[in-house]
Amino acid sequence: MAGPLHITPDRLADEAARVQQKLGASLRTLREVGDFDYGATTKQEVWRDGKVVLYRFIGEKAPTARVPLLIAYALVNRPYMIDLQHNRSIVKGLLERGEDVYILDWGYPDRSDRFLMLEDYIERFLGGAVDHLRRSSGLDSINLLGICQGGTFALSYAALHPERVRNLITMVTPVDFHTGDNMLAHWTRDLDVDLFVDTLGNVPADMMNACYLTLKPWRLLVQKYVGVVDILDDAPALEDFLRMEKWIFDSPDQAGETFRQYIKQFYQGNGFVNGGIVIGEREVHLGLVEMPVLNIFAEQDHLVPPDASRALRGLVGTQDYSELSFRGGHIGIYVSGRAQTQVPSAIHDWLAQRA
């Protein structure tokens, strides 16, 4: 009698034997994996402001695109996700298509960065990198790609300095922070962020990671690690898993004052929709984003639901607005096999049409 779950003594014995075999193989597999690195592409430092570094990626051939493409990633994770490994690299795909690709590395804030403001990240760091590329290329404006939180920075910068951004691309970028399916936004809506930051100073990375993991606790805290048993005898698959785990937990702390401003103005105030995002002494109005915009979002994104990103269409001032809906999640849009073929080609083709 198997019962409703179709479990029999023979099946249990077979499964126990399979798990034992996998665990035994893991001793050999882990020795094969050894240490591993991340990043598929050579990069060169071209500009620096304190801990923030601008890198240029060096491909196997010289770029054919005349306008530099600057990538601004989120503060909460390290930017090497978009260049994770040889066969999972959005950067590699862009370079192969002739783009001249740069990325901002925000570094690891420490207590000396406690009082950095949104103005520092958007005007000083992002703006400084844009100005460097404008000078080095001899152009008045460059192409800007903002990812996740980096997309909100890119939108803010483009609204404040539209003459310096030729084409704007946003990827998995939250715009309407008050959509009904945005669980992360619901959690922060009633957060006493003043007490939070005044108590902690900088926001610890481990605390941020715990919040993200508990958005999908079964999938991210249980199922994922149970599934590791299936690949304990597969060295390449195990290396891919460990590399991803390294990225997930290699998270910087958050500069306290920037976190305070961001939660209040974006998550709680929903400032892109309602107004009230102030950078320095200037208010951000997305209606001033009049350059061409490509908005890429993921259909199964649990951190930035599609509706949170789609809201951009009705807020920007440009008449040249395009959307790309990607079948996948917030991380899959960078590292899945489908992403390697679809995302770089979509970005390159869109830019080429506006060259």
ABEGO torsion letter per residue (X at the ends): XAEAAGBBAAAAAAAAAAAAAAAAAAAAAAAAAEBBBBEABBBBBABBBEABBBBBBBBABBBABABBBBBBBBAABBAAAAAABAABBAAAAAAAAGBBBBBBBAEBBBAAAAABBAAAAAAAAAAAAAAAAAAAAGBABBBBBBBEAAAAAAAAAAAABAAABABBBBBGBBABAABAABAAAAAAAABBAAAAAAAAEBBBAAAAAAAAAAABAAAAAAAAAAAAAAAAABAAAAAAAAAAAAAAABBBBBBAAAAAAAAAAAAAAGAAAAEGBBBEABBBBAAABABBBBBBBBAABAABBAAAAAAAAAABABABBBBBBBBEBAAAAAABAAAAAAAAAAAAAAAAAAX
